[in-house]
Amino acid sequence: MSRFAGVLQVSQSQSSVNGNILLMSGVADPNQAMSSATSFVQGKGFRNGFNIVVIGERGQVGSVSGIVMTDAVAPPVTAAAPAAMAAVAPAATATSASLAAPERTAAKKRKAAPEKKQAAPKKKVASKKAKTPAKGSSKRKAARNKSNRK
């Protein structure tokens, strides 16, 4: 099996790498082989403009020539340009994303996710009761006198 690396180009149900049409291996109909190859690479998370490595052989299905593919993977990330690859193909696969992201230390992890503090319970506000006059107040005496007069 050969490896073909390049930029994925997707147009409707047809995809290509560096101008070579992608065809799915094992599919006899040329139109179905093209759409199957496109569905396959999109199912793996690759989109138009992503860097990709296609595994397969040059060949043809029916009258259509191209790369008869069996698999597609993300290109390996080199130590010289991990940031450039991350900018071209953001999160193409979990492997390339984990290689491009720097590891965080345990101290940074603790700072990044501080524990949630519990909110203080709300204080209940006592309702104000209507003040009743003291036992010997003049208002109460007046009210008593009125009731006694009747």
PLY file of the C-alpha trace (Angstrom):
ply
format ascii 1.0
element vertex 150
property float x
property float y
property float z
element edge 149
property int vertex1
property int vertex2
end_header
0.00 0.00 0.00
1.17 3.50 -0.81
0.65 6.69 1.18
-0.52 9.88 -0.50
-0.20 13.03 1.61
-1.74 16.36 0.78
-4.59 18.78 1.27
-8.11 17.36 1.11
-10.46 19.06 -1.36
-14.16 18.26 -1.06
-16.77 19.36 -3.60
-20.27 17.91 -3.13
-19.80 14.12 -3.13
-16.34 14.12 -4.71
-13.08 14.45 -2.80
-9.48 14.63 -3.94
-5.95 14.90 -2.58
-3.49 16.96 -4.64
-5.77 16.67 -7.69
-6.19 12.88 -7.43
-9.83 11.77 -7.06
-10.44 9.53 -4.05
-12.26 6.26 -4.73
-13.31 3.78 -2.05
-11.78 0.34 -2.40
-14.22 -2.51 -2.94
-16.96 -0.42 -4.61
-17.60 -1.27 -8.30
-19.70 1.75 -9.36
-17.50 4.85 -10.01
-20.04 7.40 -8.69
-20.69 5.33 -5.58
-16.93 4.80 -5.08
-16.40 8.60 -5.12
-19.25 9.37 -2.71
-18.24 6.48 -0.43
-14.66 7.81 -0.23
-15.96 11.30 0.62
-18.29 9.93 3.31
-15.45 7.84 4.73
-12.98 10.74 5.13
-15.69 13.05 6.51
-16.73 10.35 8.97
-13.16 10.32 10.26
-13.43 14.07 10.97
-11.54 15.43 7.96
-12.97 18.50 6.21
-12.14 20.56 3.14
-8.64 22.08 3.46
-7.34 19.62 6.09
-3.98 17.91 5.67
-4.51 14.19 5.20
-2.63 10.98 4.39
-4.57 8.54 2.20
-3.55 4.89 2.16
-4.25 3.01 -1.06
-3.05 2.49 -4.63
-3.31 4.44 -7.87
-5.93 2.78 -10.00
-9.38 3.15 -11.41
-12.95 2.17 -10.78
-14.83 1.83 -14.04
-13.69 4.73 -16.21
-12.61 7.00 -13.29
-8.92 7.09 -12.37
-7.60 8.16 -8.99
-6.48 6.82 -5.65
-8.32 3.64 -4.67
-8.15 4.14 -0.91
-8.45 1.76 2.03
-7.83 4.23 4.88
-7.17 7.88 5.72
-5.17 9.24 8.66
-3.81 12.52 9.97
-0.25 13.28 8.92
2.37 12.78 11.62
3.23 15.91 13.57
6.91 16.73 13.39
8.79 18.41 16.21
9.73 21.28 13.90
6.20 22.48 13.17
3.49 21.26 15.59
1.93 24.73 15.81
1.71 25.05 12.02
-0.08 21.71 11.73
-2.53 22.65 14.49
-3.36 25.86 12.61
-3.99 24.05 9.32
-5.98 21.09 10.67
-7.54 21.96 14.05
-8.43 18.80 15.96
-8.38 16.58 12.88
-7.96 13.58 15.12
-7.57 13.06 18.83
-3.94 11.99 18.31
-2.86 15.11 16.42
-4.73 17.38 18.83
-3.08 15.81 21.87
0.37 16.12 20.29
-0.16 19.77 19.42
-1.46 20.79 22.88
1.17 21.36 25.60
0.80 19.34 28.79
-0.39 21.18 31.88
1.31 20.64 35.20
-0.58 19.48 38.27
-0.32 22.95 39.84
-1.89 24.59 36.79
-4.68 22.00 36.77
-5.54 22.87 40.37
-5.55 26.58 39.62
-7.62 26.10 36.48
-10.45 24.36 38.34
-10.85 25.88 41.82
-13.28 24.25 44.19
-16.69 25.82 44.30
-17.48 27.52 47.58
-20.89 27.00 49.06
-23.01 30.08 49.22
-23.79 31.33 52.71
-27.37 30.59 53.73
-29.69 33.55 53.40
-30.72 35.21 56.64
-34.38 35.23 57.38
-35.84 38.65 57.85
-38.25 38.76 60.73
-41.54 40.36 59.86
-42.41 43.39 61.93
-45.35 42.84 64.20
-47.70 45.65 64.89
-46.84 47.07 68.25
-49.59 46.82 70.76
-49.67 49.50 73.35
-48.39 48.61 76.81
-50.86 47.32 79.39
-51.33 50.61 81.07
-51.34 52.82 77.99
-53.95 55.48 77.44
-55.07 54.16 74.06
-55.89 50.78 75.50
-57.74 52.30 78.41
-59.75 54.44 76.01
-60.67 51.38 73.94
-61.72 49.52 77.12
-63.80 52.40 78.33
-65.65 52.57 75.01
-66.52 48.88 75.14
-67.64 49.16 78.75
-69.95 52.07 77.99
-72.05 50.08 75.62
0 1
1 2
2 3
3 4
4 5
5 6
6 7
7 8
8 9
9 10
10 11
11 12
12 13
13 14
14 15
15 16
16 17
17 18
18 19
19 20
20 21
21 22
22 23
23 24
24 25
25 26
26 27
27 28
28 29
29 30
30 31
31 32
32 33
33 34
34 35
35 36
36 37
37 38
38 39
39 40
40 41
41 42
42 43
43 44
44 45
45 46
46 47
47 48
48 49
49 50
50 51
51 52
52 53
53 54
54 55
55 56
56 57
57 58
58 59
59 60
60 61
61 62
62 63
63 64
64 65
65 66
66 67
67 68
68 69
69 70
70 71
71 72
72 73
73 74
74 75
75 76
76 77
77 78
78 79
79 80
80 81
81 82
82 83
83 84
84 85
85 86
86 87
87 88
88 89
89 90
90 91
91 92
92 93
93 94
94 95
95 96
96 97
97 98
98 99
99 100
100 101
101 102
102 103
103 104
104 105
105 106
106 107
107 108
108 109
109 110
110 111
111 112
112 113
113 114
114 115
115 116
116 117
117 118
118 119
119 120
120 121
121 122
122 123
123 124
124 125
125 126
126 127
127 128
128 129
129 130
130 131
131 132
132 133
133 134
134 135
135 136
136 137
137 138
138 139
139 140
140 141
141 142
142 143
143 144
144 145
145 146
146 147
147 148
148 149
